[in-house]
């Protein structure tokens, strides 16, 4: 079964075959005007010849625009047109006084040229049926007149074969050009898709190399300091910097993992690194995460991953999402100060909002993204679900929300658990 044409393929093939359509129209109309009209005039003009010529012209007036537009006639229109052409051929045979092989008996040779537009862009079998019907009608007229000797019959068959061969050759050639055009269009589309894929892969590779260089610089600074003794591995700040660099490297690795939920997978990778340091990390998820673009996913997980890496003893990751909005929140007992999370080197995106609340060593980081411009109502619902899931309440936190950036607020009360206890 042939695959349906795409819009681009159809446009290309239509332009490719427009030349043969115009050529056919020139042949058919030119034959009817240049040959059939003088033959009609030469007949007297006979009234039947005039009516037949006008009827054939009407069929051409209907079929030619369809050919030029690349369309097909409907079954009713095709049937009526074929009946008109065959009737005209029979009428012209009937009015010939002597022989059928005269200049004024033009209809039986012209019928095929004017029938071909009715079968344009349709199966060739229909046109073959018309050709056979026209041939049978002409041979019957020859036999009923008593002129069916061997010479006249051979002449009739030769003319019918020659005219039908030209008409079928034109139809087959048109279909061959369409096949060539279709293959050319699909080959070009495949080449363009391959080029697009290669360029996208190169851009993704360059972007990944840039992110790797940034992560390597952060990790290299810590490793160099540990190697030359400037940094103390027992220092909590040094340990947090190392954990943050490890989290960034781990996220680079998880970007290429084939998993059902890459966003949660990246967060669990950050949680895994924190758990190896003895941090108690819980990951809660509410709703199904939609398909998030890679750049958005990086911006959504960057600040939460650093917050988890900065946690000292505990951290809670909560992901709340629906088909349009994703919100990630992290509550932990750590700090998210420079240089552990550097806005200048962070993964930013215009559609991602980052909020940071802090009080001493307590942090609350939230990132939010909505795929729709009018997502404020959904965001409010998600925030309510998030607070219920985290089981915390806000007592008037001082926070600053920015788009594609994070600006820490001054000291202010941190959301406290509803049981009245404070983070230890």
Secondary structure as UniProt FT lines:
FT   HELIX           7..31
FT   HELIX           32..36
FT   HELIX           37..42
FT   TURN            43..44
FT   HELIX           47..68
FT   TURN            69..70
FT   HELIX           75..94
FT   TURN            103..104
FT   HELIX           107..116
FT   HELIX           117..119
FT   TURN            120..121
FT   HELIX           124..144
FT   TURN            145..146
FT   HELIX           150..228
FT   TURN            233..234
FT   HELIX           236..254
FT   TURN            255..256
FT   HELIX           262..276
FT   TURN            277..278
FT   STRAND          280..286
FT   HELIX           294..310
FT   STRAND          311..321
FT   STRAND          325..334
FT   TURN            338..340
FT   HELIX           343..345
FT   TURN            350..351
FT   STRAND          352..359
FT   TURN            360..361
FT   STRAND          362..370
FT   HELIX           376..390
FT   STRAND          392..393
FT   STRAND          400..403
FT   STRAND          416..417
FT   TURN            418..419
//
